[in-house]
Amino acid sequence: MEEPRTTLCGIRVITIAPNLPGPLAARRLLRMGATVIKVEAPGGDPTGAFPEWYAALNEGQHIVTLNLKDDAGRDKFLSLLSEADVLLSSMRPSAASRLGLYDMVEQAGISHVEIVGDTEHPDDPGHDLTYQAQAGVLQGPAVPRVPWADVVGGERAATAALEMLLERKLGPTADTPALHRRIGLKQGVDEAAEPFLIGGTAPGQPLSGSAPQYGVYQTQDGWIALAAVEPHFHAALTALLGDDRATLEQQFERRTTAQWSSLAKEHDLPLVAVNRPTTGH
């Protein structure tokens, strides 16, 4: 876990963004020193079905339960907004309009990061899986182990919050746009897919595993990942073990993963053990 910082000390963030992108953004801002108040609906956050995950995402945040569909809940929510600097939301614009969210944001004068699925079609339904499919990085029928659209979307939302905080600090001018940013999960995964779509990680390319010095190899008791891409690493690998795939395969099978990890440190090689997932879910 990264060390907490105090950069955003004194900044107050309100989040009504459940699931994954919003909590990731809120956690990032909290680790920079912001105070985060998470407003949950009476039914809670869907990630609550995974208690360990929910605890990791929300640790250090102040959890408040409010029903924003009734007057009392909206009044309390507006009071929270009026004392805060940034709001994170993650609902479709049509739902936000029905809730009166945009009016409340304007009344409170708060910077608003709005996380949607697709900025071009923000009311269309979708999820991480569908955005990865559209980006062309799925290899069915397998479902991706990492929800890249959500992860990248969370980072982009945190960046948008920082951008608006800086903009406000520098002072608005006549040309300064309204303090509102709409972040699309689809747009985030589209950018993340560029190395594959452009060709860097596509089959047959250097980062696809086709180059012997960049790949995954079996050892005597497991697997290792080797990434000797830069010339000095490649030269060191070649001098130590050789540089053709057949030779490397034979070499790596002769020792244990732990022995190779130790040898890699000794010779300053980018080689590590392939860890197995530790979760039981």
C-alpha positions, 0 to 999 in steps of 0.5 A: 500500500502506498504511503498517505500524503497531505497534499490535499489536506483541508479538501473535502470530497463528497462521493455518491459513486458506488461500485468501482471507479468512484471508490477508486477515485475517492481512495486516491484523493483520500490518500493524498490527504483529502477528507472523503464523505461517502453517501450511500443509498439505504441499500448500500454499495454493491461491493458490500457483497465482498466485505474484504473488497469493500473495506479496502475501497472505503477504509478511512472514509466517512460513510453516511446513509441517505435516501436522495429520493426524499426531501429530508435526504436531499436537504442533508445532502445539500448541506454536505455539498455546501461544505465540500470542494468536490463531488464524485457521482456515477449515474446516467445523466437522465437519472441525475436530472430526475434526482435534481443533482445538477441543480443541487451542484449548481446551488452548492457551487461545488466542483463536479466529477461525473463518471459515466459509461461513455461520454458520447452516449452517456445514457446508454447502459454498459459495464467494464466488460462491454467497454473492453469488448468495444475496445477490441481487447477481449479474447472470448469466451474468457472474461478479463481478470482485471476491470481495466475500464473501471480502474482507468476510469477511477484514475481519470476521475481522480485526475479530473478532480485535481484539475478542477482543484488547481483551476479553482486555486489559480482563480477563475477568469472570464474564459474559465469553463464551468467546474464540471468534468464528465469522465467516460469509462469507455474512453479510458479503456480505449486509451489503455488499449492503444498499445495492443491496437497500435501493435506494441503488444499485438501477436508477433510484436516485441511485447507480445511474448514473441521475443525470447527476452520478454515472456513467461517461462516454466521453472523446476517448480513454477513460472517466472516472468522475464522482461529484459527489453532494454539493451543492457538487460538483454546483453546481461541476459545473453551473457548469462544464459543465452538469447534464443527461446529454446536455450532459455527454456532449457536453462529455466527448467533446471532451477527453482523459481526461488533460485532464479529470483535470487539470481536475478537480483544478483545480476540485476535482471528484471525477472520475478516469480509469477505469483498465484492469486491469493484470493479464495473468491 
